[in-house]
Amino acid sequence: MNIAIVGGGASGFMAAITAAETFPEASITILEKSKTVLNKVRVSGGGRCNVTHRPHELRFFIKNYPRGEKLLRKLLHDFDAEATVQWFEKRGVTLKTEPDGRMFPVSDSSHTIIECLIKTARNLGIDIQTSINIESFSKNEGIFKLNVVGGKWIEADRLLIATGGYPKEEGFEWLQEHRHSIVSPLPSLFTFNTPDSYLLPLAGVSVQDAVVKIMGTKHEWRGPLLITHWGFSGPAVLKLSAWGARDLAEKNYHFTCRINWLPELKEDAVRDFLLGERAKTAKQQVTSHSRFGIPSRLWKMFTEKAEISETLRWGDATNKVLNRLTELLTNSQFDVKGKTTFKEEFVTCGGIALADIDPETLQSRSVPGLFFAGEVMDVDGITGGFNFQNAWTTGYVAGKNIGI
């Protein structure tokens, strides 16, 4: 039996390796259109590869997938984050857990993961071919014929598509031809551009705890926030962009976001604290020492925005001035005008409609012998290792079933 896997990324390799171990008599080939394989693994996590997220109870873990939760709820029983950790450890790669739950190889290098996958695949006799761009395929009398750009063609008994997401729906046309519905792809992980923000000069300043909300929607997220040259980034914004991906696309990425820089405190408590400072530190200048643990540069920018002069002392601060500062600390609002894709870690929502895929095996409902794995399906997770876990899980399940 010949098995062809289109896509040399995380899900493609996991599927190929699992298929080779489950069906040792099969001949398996990975077909990658780029010159190198595992390119997304290489750049993930700043070159460290965020392999997965700390294993947790399924009911909590699954809540990190804006799309595909129902499908993954079943599949994670077969291969979850704990299985991923054990899979790599069995092959000589130990993972470590960071305080925020992200898991990386102890080497802090994505090459450790790449070498593990390539070595394992080659030891199993898997053929890895690069610079092979499949433009279409057909099936006749049970045999798949894959048409390669340039005029060549490849035959296979089973076919698995693990190409990752496409930025535009046109990329899925070769799959639509085989009666697969496509959920229009849209960016999922992206940062917010705020070209008119008074905070742009503070690029690089971050806070560890803030709540970001999209005004006019139910979408909000709490977590670390980073001020950038173009607007806002950090886990709170990236995760919020994933959950709000479709709503924000409908707004053409023009909306207002509200930031509460002090989510632990109610607005009245913040105001009372500032009034208390007026009594306790009357002779101290308001701008000289930040409060609430806010970075000093950010504090000074807030006081400037509240029209507090550098020489104003706490004892001379009026209620009106302190109300303005309270508002900035708990209810800052910024006009977002566009987005920026998060580094090279491009993630889309959308893809092959899950209704067209058997949730037990990941086989196509319309083309027997055709399987899917990874982000080519309408499944995506928030940042933190969840998209790679989707790749490992779906690759494992598809690979385990493709030879049956």
Buried (B, 14 or more C-beta within 10 A) or exposed (E): EBBBBBBBBBBBBBBBBBBBEBBEEBBBBBBBBBEEBBBBBBBBBEEBBBBBBBBBEBEEBBEBBBBBEEBBBEBBEBBBBBBBBEBBEEEEBEBEBBEEBBBBBEBEBBBBBBBBBBEBBEEBEBEBBEEBEBEBBEBEEEEBBBBBEEEEEBEBBBBBBBBBBBEEBEBBEBBEEBEBBBBBBBBBBBBBBBEEBEBBEBEEBBBEBBBBBBEEEEBBBBBBBBBBEBBBBBBBBBBBBBBBBBBBBEBEBEBBBBBBBBBEBEBEEBBBBBBEBBEEBEEEBBBBEBBBEBBEBBBBBBBEBBEBEEEBBBBBBEEEBBBBBBBBBBEBEBBBBBBBBBEEBBBBBBBBEBEBBEBEBBBBEEBEBBBBBBBBBBBBBBBBBBBBBBBBBBBBBBBBBBBE
